[in-house]
Amino acid sequence: MDSEEHVCPVCGQPVETVVKRHKTLGAWVPVWVAGPCRNPECEAYAEPGAEREKGAPGKPVEKQS
């Protein structure tokens, strides 16, 4: 695990650490990455709930054309 604190690359403010996953050799592996910036004065600011592009777990995601 990574013990360093993640920061926003634009404003340098600390951001939360989120868990994402990727598939390696047929198994899902957790990856800890920097979450979205919550500083409203930052260019990289993400509204609360905006980081969720995929649907809720167990529900199909509608295809965009």
C-alpha positions in Angstrom: 0.0 0.0 0.0 1.0 3.6 -0.6 1.3 5.6 2.6 1.9 9.0 0.9 -0.9 11.6 0.9 -2.3 12.4 -2.6 -2.6 16.0 -3.7 -4.3 17.8 -6.5 -1.9 18.3 -9.4 -3.4 21.8 -10.2 -3.7 23.5 -6.8 -1.7 21.2 -4.5 -4.5 20.8 -1.9 -4.7 17.3 -0.3 -7.4 15.1 -1.9 -8.9 11.9 -0.6 -7.6 8.5 -1.6 -10.0 6.3 -3.6 -9.8 2.7 -4.5 -10.1 1.7 -8.1 -9.5 -1.7 -9.6 -8.0 -3.3 -12.6 -7.8 -6.9 -13.9 -4.4 -8.6 -13.8 -4.1 -12.3 -14.8 -7.8 -12.8 -14.4 -8.1 -11.3 -10.9 -9.3 -7.9 -9.9 -6.6 -6.0 -8.1 -7.2 -2.9 -5.9 -5.3 0.3 -6.8 -5.3 3.3 -4.5 -5.3 6.6 -6.5 -6.0 10.3 -5.9 -9.6 11.3 -5.7 -11.2 14.4 -7.3 -10.3 17.9 -6.1 -12.9 19.5 -3.7 -11.4 23.0 -3.7 -14.0 25.2 -5.4 -11.3 27.7 -6.4 -9.3 25.1 -8.3 -9.6 24.6 -12.1 -9.8 20.8 -11.5 -12.7 21.1 -9.1 -15.2 18.3 -9.2 -18.8 18.7 -7.9 -19.7 16.1 -5.3 -21.0 13.0 -7.0 -19.5 14.0 -10.4 -16.7 11.4 -10.2 -19.2 8.6 -10.6 -19.5 8.1 -14.4 -20.5 4.5 -14.2 -23.8 3.3 -12.8 -24.4 1.9 -9.4 -23.0 -1.5 -8.7 -25.3 -4.2 -10.0 -27.2 -1.9 -12.3 -26.6 -1.8 -16.1 -25.1 1.4 -17.5 -26.9 3.0 -20.4 -24.9 3.3 -23.6 -24.3 6.8 -24.9 -24.5 7.1 -28.7 
